[in-house]
Amino acid sequence: MTVQTGLARLLVDGASILEGRRIGLLCNPTAIDPDYTHAIEIFGHRPDLTLTALFGPEHGVRGDAQDMISVDTARDQRSGVPVHSLYGHTAESLTPTPEMLADIDVLVYDVQDVGSRYYTFVWTMVLAMRACAKAGKAFCVLDRPNPLGGKHVEGGGIAPGFESFVGLVSCPNRHGLTAGEIARWRHAVEKLDLELAVISMRGWQRDMLFEHTGLPWVMPSPNMPTTETAMVYPGMCLVEGTELSEARGTTRPFELSGAPAIDGHVLAARMTAMGVPGAKLRPVVYTPTFHKHGNQPCGGIQIHVTNADTFRPYRTGVAFLKACFEQKAVPAFWRTHAYEFVDKIPAIDLLAGSAALREGIEAGASLDDLAARWPRDEGAFLDEREEFLLYQ
């Protein structure tokens, strides 16, 4: 049986929640129905719905912009509807302004997430919820699956002062929630004075990976081509905090990673010795066509997940950083320039949620020592999220 998304349920069960209201739609290419028709076209062609504005997260409404590339406000070429960018040139551009919300009564969110706290879409949602609460606008989430399932969480929380657009509030790196559940969590915890509706899925269960849903995978961003990419991303996104290549400019970003002076065989052996369950690490040489080390052959690994239930993506990503750091193959290992509008805190610290990971790797800490605090944070978050779950 195919899982019914929030959008599909809205179309089948009726859109009374939106009728008579001016609608803003916060979306990207993933907002499709079972027939692959996009929500913009669906809303635009229904006489009972009034679509007055589009809002684009990082990568834009049509999903064509690369990572950390600002998108300007414009007009959607196909529909003619005004587009408000929520990923511009400043941190302030991440939040809808009162002027952007003036011509709508309800903001509808329909974006496929990937289950990692670094992925910025759910934080765009939370910022939009806060703005709607202040402006007296309603908010509606059309829920979609967490492609990693909703059973496992992994990684530490965020220490005070390390919040950013890759972690607006503290939660593990792999959070195990859907967008609708995150909306319910933040609505309650932040006590937002907001009319919130979450149109839940039908048929989704927490032990489902995306391939179990029967739904089509649409790339939510240019470097998230497959569900396999999403599976490794909770750990391998950490590579963005270094001068290593996360293989943007290849067909397998994040599954491949390395650098020109890395010996992939040594790297794979060191990581395997640390204990990386549920995966095989294959030594490779690859050449990214752009981005870090563009057009240079890079030694590294490809991660092949062999058991999704036992695979621990965050542990794998930390093992990768530790093993690469020990090879001393990159003169300046950590990224030093601004990352997601922050230039005072190293990117790796924002991604990891504190300076502890970076400092531990520099001090030669073992992988088990680096992971020692995670179970405490994971357990606390499992308890915190329980009352906001929509699916069992």
ABEGO torsion letter per residue (X at the ends): XBBBBAAAAAAAAEAAAABGBBBBBBBBAABBBAAGBBAAAAAAABAABBBABBBBBBGEAAGABBBGBBBBBBBBAAAGBBBBBABBABAAAABBBAAAAAABABBBBBBBBAGBAABAAAAAAAAAAAAAAAAGBBBBBBBBBBAAEAABBBEBBBBBGABBAAGABBBBABAGBBAAAAAAAAAAAAGBBBBBBBBBBBGBBAABBAAAAGBBBBBABAABABAAAAAAAAAAAAAAABABBAGBGBABBGABBEBAABBAAAAAAAAAAAGBBGBBBBBBBBBBABEBGBGBBBBEBBBBBABAAABBAAAAAAAAAAAAAAAGABABABBABBBGGBAABBAAAAAAGBAAAAAAAAAGBBAAAAAAAAAAAAAAAAAAAAAABABX
